[in-house]
Amino acid sequence: MQTPLANKYPNLYSYAKARHMSLQSCLAPTNCLNIFRLPMSRVAYNEFLSFQEELEFFRSKSDMDDIWIYKWKSPTYRSSKFYQKHFESIVPPMPYKWIWQSKCMPRIKFFTWLLLNDRLNTRDMLRRRHQVLEEGYQCVMHQQNIDETLHLLFFYCSSSQSRWFAVGIQWDMQGDLEQLLIHQKQNFSGPMFMDLFMITSWCIWKERNDYIFQHKPPSMATWKRRFRDEVKLHLYRVPPNLQDVIMNWTNSL
């Protein structure tokens, strides 16, 4: 029985004396009407006749063991199925789906998820967490004395804009990041836009961290070298028919 009797016979269920009665207790009485309040409507009585026939079927199968069927139409419990069933009503924005569908390595996927949720440890995030920085909260990649935010670091400052321009992407920062990604993907002519976005963002973040923690000054040549190396690491995850195209494009940067 995959459908609860209360859902199968809703009109009859409204006349039940006990709302949480088990099927076993329904099979016990010789007169099934004893478990319902009388009188009942014609619609409920018609459901009762069908219900009585179903009870007779269960009585004839009383020697069989019960089988539990989960909501995903299987007798086998799986945590992944439970997770999918629990969150099936939630529809995430498309860029979040693109993250997990991409060919990037897990560390870059997780990094991009943090980026879209504004959870990266930028200096603005550290200030929101009440972390005191002696050197201040200014963006080290920006030429002017401006506080570092996620949008400034990755999209607004001249350093990041030059990196995006090198891979053929120009940002019009009107709207939230999810909508911008959808718009950019629609207008992008090449393949694997989301992978390109993720690797480019990752390399910008690594360049920024190298400057802060290892005092390596940022340069376009160093960034391009890192970008090429990162793309080469991902080549084995890319379909074979795209590997040569991607490699030729990367070498032309």
Buried (B, 14 or more C-beta within 10 A) or exposed (E): EEEEBBEBBEBBBBBBEEEEBEEEEBEEEEEBEEBBEEEBEEEBBBBBEEBEEBBEEBEEEEEEEEEEEBEBEEEEEEEEBEEEEEEEEEEEBBBBEBBEEBBBBEEBBEBBBBBBEBEBEBBBBBBEEEEEEEEEBBBBBBEEEEBBBBBBBBBBBEBBBEBBEBBEBEBEEEEEBBEBBBBBBEEBEEBBBBBBBBBBBBBBBBBBEBBEEEEEEBEEEBBBEBBBEBBEEBBEEBEEEBBEEBBEBBEEB
